Amino acid sequence: MTARTWRGRVFIGTSVDGKIAREDGTLEWLTDLPARQHKVGTSAAHPALIWTTFCKTVDAIVMGRATYDTILGFGEWPFDGTHVIVLTTRGHIDDSRVRTAESIEEATHLLDALGVHDVYIDGGRTIQTFLRAGLVDELTISVAPIVLGSGRALFGALDTELHLTVRGSHATDDGLVRTTYDVVRG
């Protein structure tokens, strides 16, 4: 691959045991957190990124087909005005809001051609693929106060360890512990 001009950025929620969805793909354990009295304050001198500010900074999204299908179930399309690339080997998607790519190489060529700067990488397998290719520069992980015990894991096998530095971290009012990491290169 040639030198890229964009940053690969992940923003995702997990359970304490590192799952991003139940085995059946459901997310209500993350999207509908029960009201509880948490015992930690939410202030932090160096907070992690939050969704509302993060999403305003990305100009493209790369997601897998399963993530795309899940988002369609939300009703309203959340990515108007943002380039969306769906990684899929299941053929073309008849949706004018997205472009499709059959490989990570094709997706990176599309990103380069679009001239984007900040790319939100979403979906478990897509994140794992971009991590293995060395195309993730930043991860924001929100850990929900639940242990699922089984489900779809955020991280899969990597060829080498991935070293990170903490840029910011804080607890949210709904009990998430959110941390933004920078990937250490070289």
C-alpha positions in Angstrom: 0.0 0.0 0.0 1.1 3.5 -0.6 1.5 6.2 2.0 -1.9 7.3 3.2 -3.1 10.8 4.0 -6.0 9.7 6.3 -6.2 8.6 9.9 -8.0 5.3 10.8 -10.1 5.9 13.9 -12.2 3.4 15.9 -15.1 4.4 18.3 -16.8 1.4 19.8 -18.5 0.0 22.9 -17.6 -3.3 24.5 -18.6 -5.3 27.5 -16.1 -5.7 30.3 -15.1 -9.1 28.7 -14.5 -7.4 25.4 -17.6 -8.3 23.4 -19.1 -5.9 20.9 -22.4 -7.8 20.4 -24.2 -10.9 21.6 -23.8 -14.0 19.4 -27.0 -13.0 17.6 -25.7 -9.5 16.9 -28.0 -7.7 19.4 -26.7 -4.5 21.1 -29.5 -3.5 23.6 -27.1 -4.3 26.5 -25.1 -1.3 25.2 -27.7 1.0 23.8 -30.3 0.6 26.6 -28.1 0.7 29.7 -30.2 0.3 32.9 -30.3 3.2 35.3 -28.0 2.6 38.2 -26.2 4.6 40.8 -22.6 4.4 39.9 -20.0 5.2 42.5 -17.5 7.2 40.5 -17.5 10.8 39.4 -17.6 11.6 35.7 -15.1 14.4 35.6 -11.6 13.9 34.3 -8.7 16.2 33.6 -8.1 14.4 30.3 -11.4 13.0 29.0 -11.7 10.6 26.2 -13.5 11.5 23.0 -17.3 11.5 23.1 -19.5 10.4 20.2 -21.1 13.8 19.5 -17.7 15.4 18.9 -16.1 12.4 17.4 -18.6 11.9 14.6 -18.3 15.6 13.6 -14.6 15.1 12.8 -14.9 12.1 10.5 -15.4 12.5 6.8 -15.6 8.8 5.9 -16.8 5.6 7.4 -15.7 2.1 6.5 -17.9 -0.7 8.0 -18.6 -4.3 7.3 -21.8 -5.7 5.8 -23.1 -7.0 9.2 -22.7 -3.5 10.7 -24.4 -1.9 7.7 -27.3 -4.3 8.0 -27.6 -3.5 11.8 -27.6 0.2 11.1 -30.4 -0.2 8.6 -32.5 -1.6 11.4 -32.1 1.7 13.4 -34.6 3.4 11.0 -33.0 6.8 10.4 -29.7 6.9 8.5 -27.1 8.5 10.9 -24.4 9.3 8.3 -25.9 11.9 5.9 -23.1 14.0 4.4 -20.4 11.4 5.2 -18.7 9.0 2.7 -19.7 5.4 3.6 -17.8 2.4 2.3 -19.2 -1.1 3.1 -16.7 -3.9 3.0 -18.6 -6.9 1.6 -18.0 -9.9 -0.6 -21.8 -10.4 -1.0 -22.0 -8.2 -4.0 -23.2 -4.7 -4.7 -25.5 -2.9 -2.3 -28.4 -1.0 -4.0 -28.1 2.0 -1.7 -27.0 5.4 -3.2 -25.7 6.4 0.3 -22.9 3.9 0.2 -20.0 2.6 -1.9 -18.9 -1.0 -1.7 -15.5 -2.6 -1.6 -14.6 -6.2 -1.7 -11.2 -5.9 0.0 -9.3 -3.7 2.3 -7.1 -2.7 -0.7 -10.1 -1.6 -2.7 -11.5 0.4 0.4 -8.1 2.2 0.9 -8.0 3.1 -2.8 -11.5 4.6 -2.5 -10.5 6.5 0.6 -7.4 7.9 -1.1 -9.5 8.8 -4.2 -12.0 10.6 -2.0 -9.3 12.7 -0.4 -10.6 12.1 3.1 -8.7 12.8 6.3 -10.4 11.1 9.2 -11.9 7.6 8.7 -14.2 6.0 11.2 -13.7 2.2 11.1 -16.7 0.3 12.5 -17.7 -3.3 12.9 -15.8 -6.1 14.6 -14.3 -7.9 11.6 -13.6 -4.6 9.8 -11.7 -3.2 12.8 -9.7 -6.5 13.1 -8.8 -6.3 9.4 -7.7 -2.7 9.6 -5.7 -3.4 12.8 -3.9 -6.3 11.1 -3.1 -4.1 8.2 -1.7 -1.3 10.4 -4.4 1.2 9.4 -5.8 2.1 12.8 -4.2 5.1 14.4 -6.7 5.8 17.3 -9.1 3.7 19.3 -11.9 5.0 21.6 -13.4 2.1 23.5 -16.4 2.6 25.8 -16.6 -0.3 28.3 -20.1 -1.0 29.6 -20.6 -2.4 33.1 -21.7 -5.9 32.0 -20.0 -9.2 31.4 -21.7 -11.0 28.6 -19.8 -14.2 28.9 -20.1 -15.0 25.2 -20.6 -12.9 22.0 -18.7 -11.3 19.2 -15.2 -10.2 20.3 -13.7 -6.8 19.4 -10.2 -8.1 19.0 -9.0 -11.2 17.1 -5.6 -12.6 16.4 -2.9 -10.1 15.4 0.5 -10.9 13.9 2.2 -8.7 16.5 1.3 -6.9 19.7 -0.3 -3.5 19.4 1.1 -0.9 21.7 -1.1 2.0 22.8 -0.8 5.2 24.7 -3.7 6.6 26.7 -4.8 10.1 25.4 -7.8 10.5 27.7 -10.2 8.5 29.9 -13.4 9.2 31.9 -16.5 7.5 33.3 -19.8 8.6 32.0 -23.0 9.1 33.9 -24.5 5.9 32.5 -21.5 3.9 33.8 -19.4 3.5 30.7 -15.6 3.8 31.1 -14.4 5.5 27.9 -10.7 5.6 27.0 -9.1 7.1 23.9 -5.8 5.5 22.8 -3.2 6.4 20.2 -1.5 3.5 18.4 2.2 3.6 18.9 4.1 3.2 15.6 7.7 2.0 15.3 
